[in-house]
C-alpha cells in the first residue's frame, strides 16, 4: 500500500463528504435526533439510561454501514472505480482511504452523540465517559468495514441498502439490547458471540455499571478491531475491479 495514494484517496473522500450536506446530516444529526426521540418514548425514565448507552454503539454501526456501502456502490456504478484502477491506486489504498475518512466522520458523530446524551439527555455512566467515545468510534469503524464488504456483493445502491437487514438486523436483536445474553437459548448465545455489535454493547454496559471497566472495555474493543480488520481484508479480496 502506498501512503501517498492512501492519503490522496482519504482527502478525496473527505472533500466529497464536505460537499454533501445531506450525508453530513445523516451522519451527525440523524442519530442524535433518534436518540432524542427515544428519550421522549421512555419519558427520560431510568430505563432510558441503559438503552441509550447501548444505542451509542448500535447507531454509529448502523448509520456508517448504510452510508459506506452506498458510497462505495456509487463509485462503481458511476465508473469512478474503474477509472481509479487505471491509475497506480490499488484496492488497499482505496479501502484504507475510505475506512479512515469515514471513521473520522464517525468520530465526529460519536462526539455529537455523547454530547447530546450526556449534557442534553442526562445519560450517566459509572465509568469514565471517555471509554464511551472509544467504543462508539470502534463500533462505527466496524460499520464502515462491513459496509465496504457488503458493497462488493451488491450491483446497485438499492441492493446495498437491502443488505442492511441481513448485516445489521440480527445484530440488533441478539446484541443484548432487548434481552440479556445469558437469557437467550444456547444457540442464539453462540450466534450472538459471533456478531460484532454484541461486543460494542457489552463494552458500553461495562462502562455503565463499573467504575473501572478497563479490562472489559479493552477486551471487547480488541474484538471489534479484529472484526473491522477482517471485514476490510475480505472487502479487498472480493471487490470487483469492474462494474457488473
C-alpha positions as CSV (number, residue, x, y, z in Angstrom):
1,X,0.0,0.0,0.0
2,X,1.3,3.5,-0.9
3,X,1.0,6.1,1.8
4,X,0.7,8.9,-0.7
5,X,-2.1,7.2,-2.6
6,X,-3.9,6.3,0.6
7,X,-3.7,9.9,1.7
8,X,-4.9,11.2,-1.6
9,X,-7.9,8.8,-1.5
10,X,-8.8,9.8,2.1
11,X,-8.6,13.5,1.1
12,X,-10.8,13.0,-1.9
13,X,-13.5,11.2,0.2
14,X,-13.4,13.9,2.9
15,X,-13.8,16.6,0.3
16,X,-16.8,14.7,-1.2
17,X,-18.3,14.4,2.3
18,X,-17.8,18.1,3.0
19,X,-19.6,19.0,-0.3
20,X,-22.6,16.8,0.6
21,X,-24.6,18.4,3.4
22,X,-27.3,15.7,3.4
23,X,-24.8,12.9,4.1
24,X,-23.2,15.1,6.8
25,X,-26.7,15.5,8.4
26,X,-27.3,11.7,8.2
27,X,-24.0,11.0,9.9
28,X,-24.1,13.7,12.6
29,X,-27.7,14.9,13.1
30,X,-30.0,12.0,12.5
31,X,-28.5,9.6,15.2
32,X,-28.8,12.4,17.7
33,X,-32.4,13.0,16.7
34,X,-33.2,9.3,17.0
35,X,-31.7,9.2,20.5
36,X,-33.7,12.2,21.5
37,X,-36.9,10.6,20.2
38,X,-36.0,7.5,22.3
39,X,-35.7,9.8,25.3
40,X,-39.3,11.0,24.9
41,X,-40.5,7.5,24.2
42,X,-39.3,6.5,27.7
43,X,-40.1,9.9,29.2
44,X,-36.5,10.1,30.3
45,X,-37.0,7.4,32.9
46,X,-34.4,5.1,34.5
47,X,-34.9,2.5,31.7
48,X,-33.7,5.1,29.2
49,X,-30.2,5.3,30.6
50,X,-29.3,1.7,29.8
51,X,-31.0,1.7,26.4
52,X,-29.4,5.0,25.4
53,X,-25.9,3.7,26.4
54,X,-26.4,0.6,24.2
55,X,-27.6,2.8,21.3
56,X,-24.3,4.7,21.4
57,X,-22.8,1.5,20.0
58,X,-25.7,0.5,17.7
59,X,-26.5,3.8,15.9
60,X,-22.9,4.5,14.7
61,X,-22.5,1.0,13.4
62,X,-25.9,1.1,11.6
63,X,-25.5,4.5,10.1
64,X,-21.9,4.1,8.9
65,X,-22.8,0.7,7.4
66,X,-25.5,2.3,5.3
67,X,-23.6,5.3,4.2
68,X,-20.3,3.5,3.4
69,X,-22.0,0.7,1.4
70,X,-24.0,3.2,-0.7
71,X,-21.0,5.5,-1.2
72,X,-18.8,2.7,-2.5
73,X,-21.5,1.4,-4.8
74,X,-21.8,4.9,-6.2
75,X,-18.1,4.8,-7.1
76,X,-18.6,1.6,-9.0
77,X,-21.9,2.4,-10.8
78,X,-20.6,5.8,-12.0
79,X,-17.5,4.2,-13.3
80,X,-15.2,6.1,-10.9
81,X,-13.8,2.8,-9.5
82,X,-12.8,1.5,-13.0
83,X,-11.1,4.8,-13.8
84,X,-9.2,4.8,-10.4
85,X,-7.9,1.3,-11.1
86,X,-6.3,2.5,-14.3
87,X,-4.1,4.7,-12.1
88,X,-1.5,3.4,-9.6
89,X,-4.2,3.2,-7.0
90,X,-4.7,-0.4,-5.6
91,X,-7.5,-1.9,-3.6
92,X,-5.7,-1.5,-0.2
93,X,-5.1,2.2,-1.0
94,X,-8.8,2.8,-1.9
95,X,-10.3,0.8,1.0
96,X,-7.9,2.2,3.6
97,X,-8.7,5.7,2.4
98,X,-12.4,5.0,2.6
99,X,-12.1,3.4,6.0
100,X,-10.1,6.2,7.6
101,X,-12.1,9.0,6.0
102,X,-15.5,7.6,7.1
103,X,-14.0,6.7,10.5
104,X,-13.0,10.3,11.0
105,X,-16.6,11.3,10.2
106,X,-17.8,8.6,12.6
107,X,-15.6,10.1,15.3
108,X,-17.4,13.4,14.9
109,X,-20.7,11.5,15.0
110,X,-19.7,9.8,18.3
111,X,-18.7,13.2,19.8
112,X,-22.1,14.7,18.9
113,X,-24.0,11.7,20.2
114,X,-22.1,11.7,23.5
115,X,-22.6,15.4,24.0
116,X,-26.3,15.2,23.3
117,X,-26.8,12.1,25.5
118,X,-24.7,13.3,28.5
119,X,-25.4,17.1,28.5
120,X,-28.8,17.1,26.8
121,X,-30.5,13.9,27.9
122,X,-28.8,13.4,31.3
123,X,-27.4,9.9,30.5
124,X,-25.0,8.9,33.2
125,X,-22.3,6.3,33.5
126,X,-20.5,4.8,36.4
127,X,-17.2,4.6,34.4
128,X,-15.4,7.4,32.6
129,X,-17.3,8.8,29.6
130,X,-14.1,8.8,27.5
131,X,-14.5,5.0,27.2
132,X,-17.9,5.5,25.5
133,X,-16.2,7.6,22.8
134,X,-13.7,4.9,22.1
135,X,-16.4,2.2,21.9
136,X,-18.7,4.3,19.7
137,X,-15.8,5.0,17.3
138,X,-14.8,1.4,17.1
139,X,-18.4,0.3,16.5
140,X,-18.6,2.9,13.7
141,X,-15.4,1.6,12.2
142,X,-16.9,-1.9,12.1
143,X,-19.9,-0.4,10.3
144,X,-17.6,1.2,7.8
145,X,-15.7,-2.0,7.2
146,X,-18.8,-4.2,6.9
147,X,-20.4,-1.6,4.6
148,X,-17.4,-1.8,2.3
149,X,-17.6,-5.6,2.4
150,X,-21.3,-5.6,1.6
151,X,-20.8,-3.2,-1.3
152,X,-18.6,-5.8,-3.0
153,X,-21.7,-8.1,-3.4
154,X,-24.2,-5.5,-4.5
155,X,-24.8,-4.3,-8.0
156,X,-27.0,-1.3,-7.3
157,X,-27.3,1.2,-4.4
158,X,-30.7,-0.3,-3.7
159,X,-29.2,-3.7,-3.3
160,X,-26.6,-2.2,-0.9
161,X,-29.5,-0.9,1.3
162,X,-31.2,-4.3,1.1
163,X,-28.1,-5.8,2.8
164,X,-28.7,-3.7,5.9
165,X,-31.4,-6.0,7.4
166,X,-29.1,-9.0,6.7
167,X,-26.0,-7.5,8.3
168,X,-27.5,-5.2,11.0
169,X,-30.9,-6.6,11.8
170,X,-29.8,-9.9,13.5
171,X,-27.1,-8.0,15.5
172,X,-29.7,-5.5,16.9
173,X,-31.9,-8.5,18.0
174,X,-29.1,-10.5,19.5
175,X,-26.7,-7.9,20.9
176,X,-28.3,-7.8,24.4
177,X,-30.4,-4.7,23.9
178,X,-33.8,-6.5,24.2
179,X,-32.9,-9.4,26.5
180,X,-29.7,-10.3,28.4
181,X,-27.3,-12.5,26.6
182,X,-27.5,-15.3,29.3
183,X,-31.3,-15.4,29.0
184,X,-31.2,-16.4,25.3
185,X,-31.3,-20.0,24.1
186,X,-27.8,-21.6,23.8
187,X,-27.8,-21.5,20.0
188,X,-28.7,-17.8,20.0
189,X,-25.9,-17.1,22.5
190,X,-23.4,-18.8,20.2
191,X,-24.7,-16.7,17.3
192,X,-24.6,-13.5,19.4
193,X,-21.0,-14.2,20.2
194,X,-20.1,-14.3,16.5
195,X,-21.6,-10.8,15.9
196,X,-19.6,-7.5,16.5
197,X,-22.4,-5.4,17.8
198,X,-22.6,-7.7,20.9
199,X,-19.1,-6.7,21.9
200,X,-19.9,-3.0,21.5
201,X,-23.0,-3.3,23.7
202,X,-21.0,-5.4,26.3
203,X,-18.3,-2.8,26.5
204,X,-20.9,0.0,26.9
205,X,-22.7,-1.9,29.6
206,X,-19.4,-2.3,31.4
207,X,-18.9,1.4,31.4
208,X,-22.4,1.9,32.6
209,X,-22.0,-0.5,35.5
210,X,-18.4,-0.4,36.6
211,X,-16.3,2.4,38.0
212,X,-13.1,0.8,36.5
213,X,-14.1,-1.0,33.3
214,X,-10.7,-1.0,31.7
215,X,-10.4,-4.8,31.3
216,X,-13.8,-5.4,29.9
217,X,-13.7,-2.4,27.6
218,X,-10.3,-3.2,26.1
219,X,-11.2,-6.9,25.6
220,X,-14.3,-6.0,23.7
221,X,-12.7,-3.2,21.8
222,X,-9.9,-5.6,20.6
223,X,-12.6,-7.9,19.3
224,X,-14.3,-5.0,17.5
225,X,-10.9,-4.1,15.9
226,X,-10.5,-7.7,14.8
227,X,-13.9,-7.7,13.1
228,X,-13.1,-4.4,11.4
229,X,-9.7,-5.5,10.0
230,X,-11.2,-8.9,9.0
231,X,-14.0,-7.2,7.1
232,X,-11.6,-4.8,5.4
233,X,-9.4,-7.8,4.3
234,X,-12.4,-9.6,2.9
235,X,-13.6,-6.5,1.1
236,X,-10.2,-6.1,-0.5
237,X,-10.2,-9.7,-1.7
238,X,-13.8,-9.6,-3.0
239,X,-14.1,-6.1,-4.5
240,X,-14.7,-6.4,-8.3
241,X,-12.4,-4.2,-10.5
242,X,-15.3,-3.7,-13.0
243,X,-18.9,-2.6,-12.7
244,X,-21.1,-5.6,-13.1
